[in-house]
Amino acid sequence: MVHFYRNVFTMVPKGKVKDVAAMLKAIHAQEDRKEALAKVKTVAKKLALMKLKKASECVRDGMHETLSYYEFPAEHWRHIKTNNPLE
């Protein structure tokens, strides 16, 4: 997730990174994969409306790779959705 976020941030002006970070985090805060995918569409549209076309395309085309943890039981999500072993 972190590396994907950083890739998206390279396509976003520094003044908007905080807002975009909140949008990306909202995707991963969803209850299940179906809701997360719906949120991906919403976020991609918002980014396009913000005139961040490349970031929008990156989110739309690449976010599914960061959602693979939804395939495991929910009690494991916190441990496998990040590369931080402390979580």
C-alpha positions in Angstrom: 0.0 0.0 0.0 2.7 2.5 1.0 4.6 2.1 -2.2 1.4 2.4 -4.3 0.5 5.6 -2.4 3.9 7.0 -3.0 3.6 6.3 -6.8 0.3 8.2 -6.8 1.8 11.1 -4.9 4.4 11.6 -7.6 1.5 12.6 -9.9 0.0 15.0 -7.4 1.0 18.6 -6.6 2.5 18.9 -3.1 -0.4 21.0 -2.0 -2.9 18.3 -2.7 -1.1 15.3 -1.4 -2.8 15.4 2.0 -6.3 15.4 0.4 -5.3 12.6 -1.9 -3.8 10.5 0.9 -7.1 10.8 2.8 -9.0 9.5 -0.3 -6.6 6.6 -0.7 -6.9 5.6 2.9 -10.7 5.7 2.6 -10.5 3.0 0.0 -8.6 0.7 2.4 -11.0 1.5 5.2 -14.0 -0.2 3.6 -15.6 -3.3 5.1 -15.1 -5.6 2.1 -13.6 -5.8 -1.3 -16.8 -4.9 -3.1 -17.1 -1.7 -1.2 -13.4 -0.9 -1.7 -13.8 -1.3 -5.4 -16.8 1.0 -5.4 -14.7 3.5 -3.5 -11.9 3.2 -6.1 -14.3 4.4 -8.8 -15.5 7.3 -6.6 -11.9 8.4 -5.8 -10.8 8.0 -9.5 -13.7 10.3 -10.5 -12.8 12.8 -7.8 -9.2 12.9 -8.9 -10.2 13.4 -12.5 -12.4 16.3 -11.5 -9.5 17.8 -9.6 -7.6 17.7 -13.0 -5.3 14.9 -11.7 -5.8 12.7 -14.7 -2.6 10.6 -14.3 -3.3 10.0 -10.6 -6.9 9.1 -11.5 -5.7 6.5 -14.0 -3.1 5.1 -11.7 -5.7 4.6 -8.9 -8.2 3.1 -11.3 -5.7 0.8 -13.0 -3.5 -0.2 -10.1 -5.5 -0.1 -6.8 -6.8 -3.6 -7.2 -3.3 -4.9 -6.5 -3.4 -3.3 -3.0 -6.8 -5.0 -2.2 -5.6 -8.6 -2.2 -5.7 -8.8 1.6 -9.5 -8.9 1.3 -9.2 -12.5 0.1 -8.1 -13.6 3.5 -10.1 -13.8 6.8 -10.8 -10.3 8.2 -8.8 -11.0 11.4 -5.7 -11.2 9.3 -6.2 -8.0 7.2 -4.4 -5.6 9.6 -1.3 -7.8 9.5 -1.1 -8.4 5.8 -2.3 -5.2 4.2 0.9 -3.3 5.1 4.5 -4.1 5.1 4.9 -2.9 8.6 5.3 -5.9 10.9 4.5 -3.8 14.0 0.9 -3.5 12.9 
